[in-house]
Amino acid sequence: CFTVLCMSAVTIKEQVSEFFASGRPSLIKIHGSSENHQEALELENEQLSGKVTVDLKTFETGMKFRDRHLKNKIFALEENPTASLSVDHLSLNDQSFAGMLDFHGVQKPVSGTQEFKKTNDQWNYAIHFKLDISDFGIEPPEFLGMKLNNEVHVEVHGTLH
């Protein structure tokens, strides 16, 4: 592999996908995470292209009842068991990122911030973006006068090898 024209498949090691949601009243805070993913990524000249898919049934919030509601009512796992983030020529040296999110049967562009740090032969990374769940056909859940906000913060971090 030449330094200038080096393309190779990369794998993800120890990735965690997380979401952070809040609601009204402001004391409502929900955090969910999953470590289950599949990737098809290539790295060429410090530019990343490909797709990472997360198995939505593996997300957990720490409360079984809330997990069941999240998976059945919000994620609608029967119809939409996965979510995917695709990137095309994402520069690992930039601080901003743009990609395409396929979630709840809807594809929408997303953008946010990123941080990649190279250590030896691997890259540690963190990607942050916000999404409006109503853009993906999801009504914010409401229960006893409490309601989640439409905006959800998503964070994906791990190591490329």
OpenMM code with the backbone's topology and positions (N, CA, C; nanometers):
from openmm import Vec3, app, unit

residues = "CYS PHE THR VAL LEU CYS MET SER ALA VAL THR ILE LYS GLU GLN VAL SER GLU PHE PHE ALA SER GLY ARG PRO SER LEU ILE LYS ILE HIS GLY SER SER GLU ASN HIS GLN GLU ALA LEU GLU LEU GLU ASN GLU GLN LEU SER GLY LYS VAL THR VAL ASP LEU LYS THR PHE GLU THR GLY MET LYS PHE ARG ASP ARG HIS LEU LYS ASN LYS ILE PHE ALA LEU GLU GLU ASN PRO THR ALA SER LEU SER VAL ASP HIS LEU SER LEU ASN ASP GLN SER PHE ALA GLY MET LEU ASP PHE HIS GLY VAL GLN LYS PRO VAL SER GLY THR GLN GLU PHE LYS LYS THR ASN ASP GLN TRP ASN TYR ALA ILE HIS PHE LYS LEU ASP ILE SER ASP PHE GLY ILE GLU PRO PRO GLU PHE LEU GLY MET LYS LEU ASN ASN GLU VAL HIS VAL GLU VAL HIS GLY THR LEU HIS".split()
positions = [
    Vec3(0.0841, -0.1167, 0.0000),
    Vec3(0.0000, 0.0000, 0.0000),
    Vec3(0.0893, 0.1238, 0.0000),
    Vec3(0.0657, 0.2115, -0.0928),
    Vec3(0.1415, 0.3356, -0.0985),
    Vec3(0.0770, 0.4375, -0.0051),
    Vec3(0.1567, 0.5260, 0.0498),
    Vec3(0.1053, 0.6252, 0.1448),
    Vec3(-0.0031, 0.7109, 0.0818),
    Vec3(0.0133, 0.7463, -0.0440),
    Vec3(-0.0817, 0.8358, -0.1084),
    Vec3(-0.2109, 0.7640, -0.1462),
    Vec3(-0.2026, 0.6422, -0.1942),
    Vec3(-0.3201, 0.5706, -0.2420),
    Vec3(-0.3450, 0.4449, -0.1599),
    Vec3(-0.3764, 0.4626, -0.0357),
    Vec3(-0.3943, 0.3489, 0.0538),
    Vec3(-0.5424, 0.3334, 0.0881),
    Vec3(-0.6066, 0.2256, 0.0419),
    Vec3(-0.7453, 0.1995, 0.0757),
    Vec3(-0.7498, 0.0652, 0.1468),
    Vec3(-0.8198, 0.0624, 0.2597),
    Vec3(-0.8316, -0.0643, 0.3303),
    Vec3(-0.9632, -0.0692, 0.4059),
    Vec3(-1.0120, -0.1902, 0.4219),
    Vec3(-1.1322, -0.2105, 0.5027),
    Vec3(-1.0931, -0.1898, 0.6489),
    Vec3(-1.1810, -0.1263, 0.7240),
    Vec3(-1.1563, -0.1066, 0.8662),
    Vec3(-1.2699, -0.1698, 0.9449),
    Vec3(-1.2389, -0.2105, 1.0649),
    Vec3(-1.3411, -0.2660, 1.1525),
    Vec3(-1.3544, -0.1775, 1.2750),
    Vec3(-1.4694, -0.1848, 1.3365),
    Vec3(-1.4957, -0.1082, 1.4568),
    Vec3(-1.4753, -0.1989, 1.5766),
    Vec3(-1.4053, -0.1466, 1.6730),
    Vec3(-1.3797, -0.2197, 1.7958),
    Vec3(-1.4384, -0.1365, 1.9101),
    Vec3(-1.5190, -0.1983, 1.9928),
    Vec3(-1.5726, -0.1330, 2.1133),
    Vec3(-1.6556, -0.0085, 2.0850),
    Vec3(-1.7461, -0.0141, 1.9891),
    Vec3(-1.8328, 0.0996, 1.9613),
    Vec3(-1.9512, 0.1007, 2.0569),
    Vec3(-1.9884, 0.2206, 2.0996),
    Vec3(-2.1095, 0.2407, 2.1780),
    Vec3(-2.1924, 0.3471, 2.1070),
    Vec3(-2.3190, 0.3166, 2.0810),
    Vec3(-2.4132, 0.4125, 2.0243),
    Vec3(-2.5074, 0.4519, 2.1367),
    Vec3(-2.5257, 0.5826, 2.1557),
    Vec3(-2.6082, 0.6306, 2.2668),
    Vec3(-2.7049, 0.7375, 2.2197),
    Vec3(-2.8174, 0.7493, 2.2908),
    Vec3(-2.9066, 0.8624, 2.2690),
    Vec3(-2.9407, 0.9232, 2.4042),
    Vec3(-2.9662, 1.0539, 2.4000),
    Vec3(-3.0025, 1.1295, 2.5193),
    Vec3(-3.1271, 1.2091, 2.4843),
    Vec3(-3.2341, 1.1866, 2.5587),
    Vec3(-3.3602, 1.2566, 2.5344),
    Vec3(-3.4044, 1.3224, 2.6640),
    Vec3(-3.4741, 1.4340, 2.6505),
    Vec3(-3.5297, 1.5018, 2.7671),
    Vec3(-3.6741, 1.5366, 2.7364),
    Vec3(-3.7439, 1.5825, 2.8379),
    Vec3(-3.8853, 1.6100, 2.8173),
    Vec3(-3.9371, 1.7205, 2.9052),
    Vec3(-4.0689, 1.7296, 2.9078),
    Vec3(-4.1387, 1.8262, 2.9911),
    Vec3(-4.2228, 1.7481, 3.0906),
    Vec3(-4.2066, 1.7699, 3.2172),
    Vec3(-4.1189, 1.8684, 3.2807),
    Vec3(-3.9724, 1.8328, 3.2603),
    Vec3(-3.8854, 1.9292, 3.2866),
    Vec3(-3.7436, 1.9155, 3.2530),
    Vec3(-3.6720, 1.8061, 3.3319),
    Vec3(-3.7351, 1.7508, 3.4351),
    Vec3(-3.6705, 1.6433, 3.5108),
    Vec3(-3.6656, 1.5123, 3.4336),
    Vec3(-3.7391, 1.5020, 3.3233),
    Vec3(-3.7379, 1.3794, 3.2431),
    Vec3(-3.6093, 1.3750, 3.1612),
    Vec3(-3.5280, 1.2758, 3.1873),
    Vec3(-3.4025, 1.2543, 3.1150),
    Vec3(-3.3914, 1.1048, 3.0870),
    Vec3(-3.3720, 1.0690, 2.9605),
    Vec3(-3.3611, 0.9289, 2.9224),
    Vec3(-3.2308, 0.9093, 2.8454),
    Vec3(-3.1578, 0.8078, 2.8833),
    Vec3(-3.0330, 0.7716, 2.8171),
    Vec3(-3.0443, 0.6250, 2.7759),
    Vec3(-3.0147, 0.5970, 2.6509),
    Vec3(-3.0135, 0.4598, 2.6025),
    Vec3(-2.8836, 0.4313, 2.5311),
    Vec3(-2.8407, 0.3055, 2.5353),
    Vec3(-2.7160, 0.2718, 2.4671),
    Vec3(-2.7190, 0.1288, 2.4138),
    Vec3(-2.6330, 0.1061, 2.3137),
    Vec3(-2.6167, -0.0257, 2.2538),
    Vec3(-2.4726, -0.0401, 2.2083),
    Vec3(-2.4212, -0.1609, 2.2207),
    Vec3(-2.2862, -0.1893, 2.1720),
    Vec3(-2.2908, -0.2841, 2.0524),
    Vec3(-2.4114, -0.3141, 2.0026),
    Vec3(-2.4275, -0.4096, 1.8942),
    Vec3(-2.4332, -0.3362, 1.7605),
    Vec3(-2.3432, -0.3682, 1.6684),
    Vec3(-2.3378, -0.3015, 1.5392),
    Vec3(-2.2753, -0.3944, 1.4346),
    Vec3(-2.2951, -0.3553, 1.3101),
    Vec3(-2.2268, -0.4186, 1.1972),
    Vec3(-2.1755, -0.3050, 1.1107),
    Vec3(-2.0576, -0.3238, 1.0530),
    Vec3(-2.0034, -0.2175, 0.9708),
    Vec3(-1.9530, -0.2702, 0.8381),
    Vec3(-1.9546, -0.1818, 0.7410),
    Vec3(-1.8928, -0.2052, 0.6105),
    Vec3(-1.8254, -0.0726, 0.5763),
    Vec3(-1.7005, -0.0570, 0.6201),
    Vec3(-1.6305, 0.0711, 0.6085),
    Vec3(-1.4968, 0.0538, 0.5377),
    Vec3(-1.4592, 0.1576, 0.4639),
    Vec3(-1.3278, 0.1620, 0.4011),
    Vec3(-1.2621, 0.2947, 0.4339),
    Vec3(-1.1316, 0.2898, 0.4541),
    Vec3(-1.0526, 0.4084, 0.4850),
    Vec3(-0.9525, 0.4291, 0.3723),
    Vec3(-0.9560, 0.5476, 0.3118),
    Vec3(-0.8627, 0.5812, 0.2051),
    Vec3(-0.8153, 0.7238, 0.2260),
    Vec3(-0.6836, 0.7416, 0.2383),
    Vec3(-0.6257, 0.8747, 0.2563),
    Vec3(-0.6935, 0.9522, 0.3690),
    Vec3(-0.7154, 0.8871, 0.4794),
    Vec3(-0.7790, 0.9442, 0.5985),
    Vec3(-0.9193, 0.9963, 0.5695),
    Vec3(-0.9881, 0.9300, 0.4744),
    Vec3(-1.1287, 0.9566, 0.4474),
    Vec3(-1.2048, 0.8255, 0.4619),
    Vec3(-1.3148, 0.8323, 0.5352),
    Vec3(-1.3931, 0.7146, 0.5677),
    Vec3(-1.5199, 0.7108, 0.4842),
    Vec3(-1.5513, 0.5945, 0.4277),
    Vec3(-1.6754, 0.5750, 0.3523),
    Vec3(-1.7371, 0.4425, 0.3958),
    Vec3(-1.8693, 0.4381, 0.3968),
    Vec3(-1.9382, 0.3135, 0.4277),
    Vec3(-2.0573, 0.3343, 0.5177),
    Vec3(-2.0944, 0.2251, 0.5854),
    Vec3(-2.2173, 0.2268, 0.6647),
    Vec3(-2.1980, 0.1475, 0.7933),
    Vec3(-2.2566, 0.2005, 0.9002),
    Vec3(-2.2629, 0.1306, 1.0281),
    Vec3(-2.4104, 0.1097, 1.0598),
    Vec3(-2.4463, -0.0136, 1.0930),
    Vec3(-2.5846, -0.0485, 1.1245),
    Vec3(-2.5931, -0.0939, 1.2692),
    Vec3(-2.6918, -0.0404, 1.3405),
    Vec3(-2.7127, -0.0734, 1.4820),
    Vec3(-2.8412, -0.1541, 1.4955),
    Vec3(-2.8346, -0.2623, 1.5702),
    Vec3(-2.9512, -0.3460, 1.6006),
    Vec3(-3.0296, -0.2763, 1.7117),
    Vec3(-3.1452, -0.2201, 1.6784),
    Vec3(-3.2217, -0.1393, 1.7744),
    Vec3(-3.2741, -0.2203, 1.8930),
    Vec3(-3.2928, -0.3505, 1.8754),
    Vec3(-3.3460, -0.4286, 1.9879),
    Vec3(-3.2446, -0.4417, 2.1016),
    Vec3(-3.1188, -0.4052, 2.0765),
    Vec3(-3.0163, -0.4162, 2.1807),
    Vec3(-3.0024, -0.2888, 2.2645),
    Vec3(-3.0770, -0.1834, 2.2309),
    Vec3(-3.0717, -0.0608, 2.3116),
    Vec3(-3.1344, -0.0856, 2.4483),
    Vec3(-3.0709, -0.0328, 2.5509),
    Vec3(-3.1228, -0.0430, 2.6872),
    Vec3(-3.1142, 0.0927, 2.7548),
    Vec3(-3.2151, 0.1216, 2.8383),
    Vec3(-3.2196, 0.2478, 2.9117),
    Vec3(-3.2013, 0.2280, 3.0620),
    Vec3(-3.1990, 0.1042, 3.1066),
    Vec3(-3.1855, 0.0778, 3.2490),
    Vec3(-3.3178, 0.0477, 3.3175),
    Vec3(-3.4295, 0.0601, 3.2451),
    Vec3(-3.5610, 0.0269, 3.3001),
    Vec3(-3.6326, -0.0645, 3.2017),
    Vec3(-3.6660, -0.1859, 3.2446),
    Vec3(-3.7257, -0.2856, 3.1543),
    Vec3(-3.8566, -0.2382, 3.0911),
    Vec3(-3.9437, -0.1739, 3.1704),
    Vec3(-4.0707, -0.1263, 3.1167),
    Vec3(-4.0459, -0.0209, 3.0089),
    Vec3(-3.9562, 0.0722, 3.0355),
    Vec3(-3.9252, 0.1777, 2.9379),
    Vec3(-3.8596, 0.1171, 2.8138),
    Vec3(-3.7715, 0.0168, 2.8330),
    Vec3(-3.7082, -0.0499, 2.7186),
    Vec3(-3.8129, -0.1145, 2.6285),
    Vec3(-3.9087, -0.1813, 2.6887),
    Vec3(-4.0149, -0.2485, 2.6119),
    Vec3(-4.0955, -0.1448, 2.5332),
    Vec3(-4.1291, -0.0331, 2.5972),
    Vec3(-4.2041, 0.0733, 2.5301),
    Vec3(-4.1203, 0.1350, 2.4179),
    Vec3(-3.9931, 0.1597, 2.4435),
    Vec3(-3.9030, 0.2166, 2.3439),
    Vec3(-3.8962, 0.1273, 2.2199),
    Vec3(-3.8781, -0.0009, 2.2414),
    Vec3(-3.8602, -0.0943, 2.1300),
    Vec3(-3.9896, -0.1194, 2.0533),
    Vec3(-4.1008, -0.1317, 2.1232),
    Vec3(-4.2267, -0.1650, 2.0572),
    Vec3(-4.3008, -0.0438, 2.0025),
    Vec3(-4.3065, 0.0640, 2.0790),
    Vec3(-4.3871, 0.1797, 2.0398),
    Vec3(-4.3082, 0.2839, 1.9615),
    Vec3(-4.1852, 0.3131, 2.0024),
    Vec3(-4.1088, 0.4204, 1.9384),
    Vec3(-4.0259, 0.3664, 1.8226),
    Vec3(-3.9425, 0.2669, 1.8476),
    Vec3(-3.8607, 0.2097, 1.7414),
    Vec3(-3.9434, 0.1276, 1.6434),
    Vec3(-4.0556, 0.0716, 1.6862),
    Vec3(-4.1395, -0.0155, 1.6021),
    Vec3(-4.0544, -0.1254, 1.5377),
    Vec3(-3.9960, -0.2086, 1.6237),
    Vec3(-3.8983, -0.3078, 1.5797),
    Vec3(-3.9504, -0.4080, 1.4770),
    Vec3(-4.0785, -0.4370, 1.4796),
    Vec3(-4.1338, -0.5316, 1.3812),
    Vec3(-4.1069, -0.4827, 1.2389),
    Vec3(-4.1242, -0.3525, 1.2157),
    Vec3(-4.1045, -0.2961, 1.0828),
    Vec3(-3.9634, -0.2407, 1.0627),
    Vec3(-3.8976, -0.1974, 1.1709),
    Vec3(-3.7701, -0.1266, 1.1606),
    Vec3(-3.6703, -0.1788, 1.2644),
    Vec3(-3.6123, -0.2957, 1.2424),
    Vec3(-3.5248, -0.3549, 1.3447),
    Vec3(-3.3857, -0.2923, 1.3563),
    Vec3(-3.3460, -0.2102, 1.2571),
    Vec3(-3.2119, -0.1518, 1.2598),
    Vec3(-3.2172, -0.0033, 1.2246),
    Vec3(-3.1085, 0.0654, 1.2562),
    Vec3(-3.0845, 0.2026, 1.2112),
    Vec3(-2.9444, 0.2042, 1.1521),
    Vec3(-2.9241, 0.2808, 1.0442),
    Vec3(-2.7939, 0.2843, 0.9774),
    Vec3(-2.7494, 0.4276, 0.9554),
    Vec3(-2.6197, 0.4494, 0.9716),
    Vec3(-2.5578, 0.5770, 0.9407),
    Vec3(-2.4560, 0.5530, 0.8302),
    Vec3(-2.4726, 0.6227, 0.7187),
    Vec3(-2.3812, 0.6106, 0.6049),
    Vec3(-2.3020, 0.7390, 0.5879),
    Vec3(-2.1732, 0.7234, 0.5550),
    Vec3(-2.0870, 0.8388, 0.5274),
    Vec3(-2.0139, 0.8137, 0.3967),
    Vec3(-1.9796, 0.9219, 0.3280),
    Vec3(-1.9088, 0.9118, 0.2013),
    Vec3(-1.7934, 1.0110, 0.2018),
    Vec3(-1.6721, 0.9610, 0.2018),
    Vec3(-1.5511, 1.0433, 0.2027),
    Vec3(-1.5491, 1.1407, 0.3206),
    Vec3(-1.5768, 1.0881, 0.4375),
    Vec3(-1.5723, 1.1664, 0.5609),
    Vec3(-1.4258, 1.1851, 0.6011),
    Vec3(-1.3795, 1.3094, 0.6012),
    Vec3(-1.2406, 1.3374, 0.6364),
    Vec3(-1.2219, 1.3233, 0.7876),
    Vec3(-1.1262, 1.2416, 0.8270),
    Vec3(-1.1005, 1.2203, 0.9686),
    Vec3(-1.0307, 1.3397, 1.0322),
    Vec3(-0.9909, 1.4367, 0.9500),
    Vec3(-0.9231, 1.5551, 1.0015),
    Vec3(-1.0173, 1.6732, 1.0232),
    Vec3(-1.1424, 1.6616, 0.9795),
    Vec3(-1.2403, 1.7691, 0.9985),
    Vec3(-1.3039, 1.7603, 1.1370),
    Vec3(-1.3622, 1.8695, 1.1802),
    Vec3(-1.4343, 1.8689, 1.3076),
    Vec3(-1.5845, 1.8583, 1.2876),
    Vec3(-1.6284, 1.8662, 1.1635),
    Vec3(-1.7715, 1.8512, 1.1365),
    Vec3(-1.7930, 1.7246, 1.0544),
    Vec3(-1.9131, 1.6746, 1.0605),
    Vec3(-1.9444, 1.5518, 0.9887),
    Vec3(-2.0829, 1.5648, 0.9272),
    Vec3(-2.1025, 1.4937, 0.8159),
    Vec3(-2.2340, 1.4852, 0.7520),
    Vec3(-2.2513, 1.3417, 0.7049),
    Vec3(-2.3719, 1.2925, 0.7187),
    Vec3(-2.4014, 1.1570, 0.6765),
    Vec3(-2.5491, 1.1406, 0.6478),
    Vec3(-2.5887, 1.0177, 0.6186),
    Vec3(-2.7287, 0.9859, 0.5906),
    Vec3(-2.7752, 0.8842, 0.6945),
    Vec3(-2.8804, 0.9192, 0.7668),
    Vec3(-2.9362, 0.8312, 0.8690),
    Vec3(-3.0601, 0.7628, 0.8153),
    Vec3(-3.0631, 0.6310, 0.8245),
    Vec3(-3.1803, 0.5516, 0.7889),
    Vec3(-3.2373, 0.5003, 0.9209),
    Vec3(-3.3498, 0.5582, 0.9624),
    Vec3(-3.4080, 0.5293, 1.0937),
    Vec3(-3.5590, 0.5305, 1.0820),
    Vec3(-3.6236, 0.4301, 1.1359),
    Vec3(-3.7695, 0.4215, 1.1385),
    Vec3(-3.8285, 0.4231, 0.9975),
    Vec3(-3.7532, 0.3668, 0.9010),
    Vec3(-3.8008, 0.3591, 0.7638),
    Vec3(-3.7864, 0.4875, 0.6840),
    Vec3(-3.7162, 0.5854, 0.7386),
    Vec3(-3.6984, 0.7155, 0.6725),
    Vec3(-3.5494, 0.7445, 0.6608),
    Vec3(-3.5074, 0.7943, 0.5451),
    Vec3(-3.3690, 0.8371, 0.5267),
    Vec3(-3.3630, 0.9889, 0.5267),
    Vec3(-3.2741, 1.0425, 0.6115),
    Vec3(-3.2580, 1.1880, 0.6211),
    Vec3(-3.1100, 1.2198, 0.6398),
    Vec3(-3.0642, 1.3314, 0.5830),
    Vec3(-2.9271, 1.3738, 0.6100),
    Vec3(-2.9156, 1.4234, 0.7548),
    Vec3(-2.8012, 1.3953, 0.8150),
    Vec3(-2.7713, 1.4448, 0.9494),
    Vec3(-2.6319, 1.5059, 0.9470),
    Vec3(-2.6086, 1.5990, 1.0366),
    Vec3(-2.4760, 1.6593, 1.0478),
    Vec3(-2.4508, 1.6933, 1.1930),
    Vec3(-2.3231, 1.7052, 1.2252),
    Vec3(-2.2859, 1.7360, 1.3620),
    Vec3(-2.1360, 1.7523, 1.3728),
    Vec3(-2.0826, 1.7155, 1.4881),
    Vec3(-1.9400, 1.7292, 1.5123),
    Vec3(-1.8764, 1.5914, 1.5240),
    Vec3(-1.7468, 1.5888, 1.5012),
    Vec3(-1.6726, 1.4636, 1.5115),
    Vec3(-1.5338, 1.4922, 1.5662),
    Vec3(-1.4757, 1.3882, 1.6242),
    Vec3(-1.3378, 1.3965, 1.6696),
    Vec3(-1.2736, 1.2603, 1.6460),
    Vec3(-1.1670, 1.2585, 1.5692),
    Vec3(-1.0893, 1.1371, 1.5429),
    Vec3(-0.9471, 1.1614, 1.5911),
    Vec3(-0.8928, 1.0696, 1.6669),
    Vec3(-0.7545, 1.0782, 1.7134),
    Vec3(-0.6834, 0.9477, 1.6785),
    Vec3(-0.5721, 0.9606, 1.6070),
    Vec3(-0.4972, 0.8419, 1.5662),
    Vec3(-0.3946, 0.8063, 1.6731),
    Vec3(-0.3945, 0.6782, 1.7109),
    Vec3(-0.2969, 0.6227, 1.8034),
    Vec3(-0.2459, 0.4932, 1.7422),
    Vec3(-0.1178, 0.4922, 1.7068),
    Vec3(-0.0580, 0.3755, 1.6404),
    Vec3(-0.1379, 0.3404, 1.5156),
    Vec3(-0.1955, 0.2219, 1.5084),
    Vec3(-0.2679, 0.1798, 1.3880),
    Vec3(-0.4195, 0.1856, 1.4043),
    Vec3(-0.4693, 0.2640, 1.4991),
    Vec3(-0.6141, 0.2738, 1.5161),
    Vec3(-0.6564, 0.4179, 1.5405),
    Vec3(-0.7849, 0.4424, 1.5170),
    Vec3(-0.8439, 0.5750, 1.5346),
    Vec3(-0.9513, 0.5667, 1.6428),
    Vec3(-0.9404, 0.6492, 1.7468),
    Vec3(-1.0481, 0.6655, 1.8449),
    Vec3(-1.1378, 0.7775, 1.7930),
    Vec3(-1.2675, 0.7597, 1.8070),
    Vec3(-1.3581, 0.8593, 1.7505),
    Vec3(-1.4792, 0.8844, 1.8396),
    Vec3(-1.5381, 1.0015, 1.8179),
    Vec3(-1.6662, 1.0382, 1.8777),
    Vec3(-1.7400, 1.1230, 1.7745),
    Vec3(-1.8637, 1.0873, 1.7479),
    Vec3(-1.9492, 1.1605, 1.6543),
    Vec3(-2.0749, 1.2013, 1.7302),
    Vec3(-2.1138, 1.3272, 1.7168),
    Vec3(-2.2313, 1.3809, 1.7865),
    Vec3(-2.3236, 1.4471, 1.6842),
    Vec3(-2.4521, 1.4187, 1.6959),
    Vec3(-2.5496, 1.4909, 1.6147),
    Vec3(-2.6841, 1.4895, 1.6850),
    Vec3(-2.7703, 1.5814, 1.6423),
    Vec3(-2.9062, 1.5896, 1.6963),
    Vec3(-3.0027, 1.5551, 1.5853),
    Vec3(-3.1146, 1.4963, 1.6250),
    Vec3(-3.2192, 1.4696, 1.5279),
    Vec3(-3.3537, 1.5032, 1.5899),
    Vec3(-3.4457, 1.5353, 1.5016),
    Vec3(-3.5833, 1.5621, 1.5411),
    Vec3(-3.6617, 1.4355, 1.5087),
    Vec3(-3.7115, 1.3663, 1.6114),
    Vec3(-3.7768, 1.2377, 1.5875),
    Vec3(-3.9020, 1.2505, 1.5001),
    Vec3(-3.9652, 1.3688, 1.4996),
    Vec3(-4.0833, 1.3852, 1.4138),
    Vec3(-4.0448, 1.3817, 1.2658),
    Vec3(-3.9187, 1.4147, 1.2316),
    Vec3(-3.8719, 1.4028, 1.0936),
    Vec3(-3.8707, 1.2573, 1.0471),
    Vec3(-3.8708, 1.1641, 1.1431),
    Vec3(-3.8667, 1.0210, 1.1122),
    Vec3(-4.0017, 0.9539, 1.1380),
    Vec3(-4.1069, 1.0363, 1.1465),
    Vec3(-4.2422, 0.9835, 1.1628),
    Vec3(-4.2723, 0.9313, 1.3020),
    Vec3(-4.1995, 0.9795, 1.4025),
    Vec3(-4.2202, 0.9336, 1.5408),
    Vec3(-4.2845, 1.0453, 1.6215),
    Vec3(-4.3979, 1.0144, 1.6830),
    Vec3(-4.4636, 1.1067, 1.7753),
    Vec3(-4.3952, 1.0976, 1.9106),
    Vec3(-4.3579, 1.2095, 1.9697),
    Vec3(-4.2967, 1.2020, 2.1030),
    Vec3(-4.3934, 1.1374, 2.2023),
    Vec3(-4.3451, 1.0403, 2.2784),
    Vec3(-4.4335, 0.9750, 2.3744),
    Vec3(-4.4799, 1.0698, 2.4839),
    Vec3(-4.6029, 1.0460, 2.5308),
    Vec3(-4.6621, 1.1285, 2.6372),
    Vec3(-4.7309, 1.0350, 2.7349),
    Vec3(-4.7130, 1.0639, 2.8638),
    Vec3(-4.7725, 0.9804, 2.9673),
    Vec3(-4.7996, 1.0654, 3.0902),
    Vec3(-4.9251, 1.0710, 3.1347),
    Vec3(-4.9650, 1.1453, 3.2537),
    Vec3(-4.9158, 1.2898, 3.2536),
    Vec3(-4.9313, 1.3572, 3.1386),
    Vec3(-4.8921, 1.4974, 3.1286),
    Vec3(-4.7430, 1.5209, 3.1076),
    Vec3(-4.6654, 1.4143, 3.1027),
    Vec3(-4.5219, 1.4279, 3.0759),
    Vec3(-4.4984, 1.3885, 2.9306),
    Vec3(-4.4111, 1.4628, 2.8628),
    Vec3(-4.3893, 1.4381, 2.7204),
    Vec3(-4.2419, 1.4574, 2.6863),
    Vec3(-4.1893, 1.3674, 2.6022),
    Vec3(-4.0521, 1.3826, 2.5547),
    Vec3(-4.0456, 1.4921, 2.4494),
    Vec3(-3.9337, 1.5611, 2.4441),
    Vec3(-3.9091, 1.6603, 2.3398),
    Vec3(-3.8812, 1.5891, 2.2081),
    Vec3(-3.8999, 1.6608, 2.0987),
    Vec3(-3.8710, 1.6045, 1.9663),
    Vec3(-3.7215, 1.5854, 1.9432),
    Vec3(-3.6394, 1.6742, 2.0005),
    Vec3(-3.4957, 1.6692, 1.9750),
    Vec3(-3.4270, 1.5641, 2.0614),
    Vec3(-3.3475, 1.4797, 1.9943),
    Vec3(-3.2716, 1.3746, 2.0610),
    Vec3(-3.1251, 1.3914, 2.0216),
    Vec3(-3.0369, 1.3842, 2.1196),
    Vec3(-2.8932, 1.3926, 2.0947),
    Vec3(-2.8394, 1.2506, 2.0780),
    Vec3(-2.7610, 1.2287, 1.9720),
    Vec3(-2.7038, 1.0977, 1.9441),
    Vec3(-2.5517, 1.1092, 1.9508),
    Vec3(-2.4896, 1.0103, 2.0151),
    Vec3(-2.3443, 1.0044, 2.0242),
    Vec3(-2.2986, 0.8641, 1.9892),
    Vec3(-2.1985, 0.8555, 1.9031),
    Vec3(-2.1404, 0.7278, 1.8647),
    Vec3(-1.9905, 0.7392, 1.8884),
    Vec3(-1.9357, 0.6489, 1.9678),
    Vec3(-1.7916, 0.6549, 1.9927),
    Vec3(-1.7344, 0.5149, 1.9977),
    Vec3(-1.6059, 0.5058, 1.9632),
    Vec3(-1.5406, 0.3776, 1.9597),
    Vec3(-1.4020, 0.3874, 1.8997),
    Vec3(-1.3556, 0.2768, 1.8440),
    Vec3(-1.2220, 0.2675, 1.7869),
    Vec3(-1.2279, 0.1980, 1.6517),
    Vec3(-1.1667, 0.2580, 1.5493),
    Vec3(-1.1513, 0.1954, 1.4179),
    Vec3(-1.0170, 0.1250, 1.4158),
    Vec3(-1.0158, 0.0061, 1.3602),
    Vec3(-0.8918, -0.0695, 1.3528),
    Vec3(-0.8708, -0.1230, 1.2128),
] * unit.nanometer
topology = app.Topology()
chain = topology.addChain("A")
for resn in residues:
    res = topology.addResidue(resn, chain)
    for name in ("N", "CA", "C"):
        topology.addAtom(name, app.Element.getBySymbol(name[0]), res)
